[in-house]
Amino acid sequence: MDDYTSAIEVQPNFEVPYYNRGLILYRLGYFDDALEDFKKVLDLNPGIQDATLSLKQTILDKEEKQRRNVEKN
């Protein structure tokens, strides 16, 4: 993930490292951070359908995680 962050620092207007870092963050369960990266991808290039799908899936999974936490309490 550090490599993607470094790539973003070098080329902040290139969407690919944001997308790849977002995928890693999503898989690690850092949904808020993943959402930020997917939104940035779409700000830079609104036509990337994979980012749109990843954004939607992250929102759904975040909501599901929140529901489960509420049910536990």
C-alpha positions as CSV (number, residue, x, y, z in Angstrom):
1,M,0.0,0.0,0.0
2,D,2.9,2.3,0.7
3,D,3.9,2.1,-3.0
4,Y,0.5,3.4,-4.1
5,T,0.7,6.2,-1.6
6,S,4.2,7.1,-2.9
7,A,2.8,7.0,-6.5
8,I,0.0,9.4,-5.4
9,E,2.5,11.8,-3.9
10,V,4.5,11.8,-7.2
11,Q,1.5,12.0,-9.5
12,P,-1.6,13.2,-7.6
13,N,-3.7,13.4,-10.7
14,F,-3.3,9.8,-11.8
15,E,-6.3,7.7,-10.8
16,V,-4.8,4.2,-10.9
17,P,-2.9,4.3,-7.6
18,Y,-6.0,5.7,-5.8
19,Y,-8.1,2.9,-7.1
20,N,-5.5,0.2,-6.2
21,R,-5.0,1.6,-2.7
22,G,-8.8,1.8,-2.3
23,L,-9.1,-1.9,-3.1
24,I,-6.5,-2.7,-0.4
25,L,-8.2,-0.5,2.1
26,Y,-11.6,-2.1,1.3
27,R,-10.2,-5.6,1.7
28,L,-8.7,-4.6,5.1
29,G,-12.1,-3.3,6.2
30,Y,-11.1,0.4,6.2
31,F,-14.3,1.4,4.4
32,D,-14.1,5.2,5.1
33,D,-10.6,5.4,3.7
34,A,-11.5,3.2,0.7
35,L,-14.5,5.4,0.0
36,E,-12.2,8.5,-0.1
37,D,-9.9,6.8,-2.6
38,F,-12.8,5.6,-4.9
39,K,-14.3,9.1,-4.8
40,K,-11.0,10.6,-5.8
41,V,-10.7,8.2,-8.7
42,L,-14.1,9.3,-9.9
43,D,-13.3,13.0,-9.5
44,L,-10.2,12.5,-11.7
45,N,-11.9,10.2,-14.2
46,P,-15.7,9.8,-13.9
47,G,-15.7,7.1,-16.6
48,I,-14.0,4.4,-14.6
49,Q,-16.8,1.9,-14.0
50,D,-14.8,-0.3,-11.7
51,A,-14.4,2.6,-9.3
52,T,-18.1,3.2,-9.4
53,L,-18.9,-0.4,-8.6
54,S,-16.2,-0.5,-5.9
55,L,-17.7,2.7,-4.4
56,K,-21.2,1.3,-4.3
57,Q,-20.0,-2.1,-2.9
58,T,-18.0,-0.3,-0.2
59,I,-21.0,1.8,0.8
60,L,-23.1,-1.4,1.1
61,D,-20.5,-3.3,3.1
62,K,-20.0,-0.3,5.4
63,E,-23.8,-0.1,6.1
64,E,-23.9,-3.9,6.7
65,K,-21.0,-3.7,9.2
66,Q,-22.8,-0.8,11.0
67,R,-26.0,-2.9,11.2
68,R,-24.2,-5.8,12.6
69,N,-22.6,-3.6,15.3
70,V,-26.0,-2.2,16.2
71,E,-27.4,-5.7,16.5
72,K,-24.6,-6.8,18.8
73,N,-25.3,-4.0,21.3
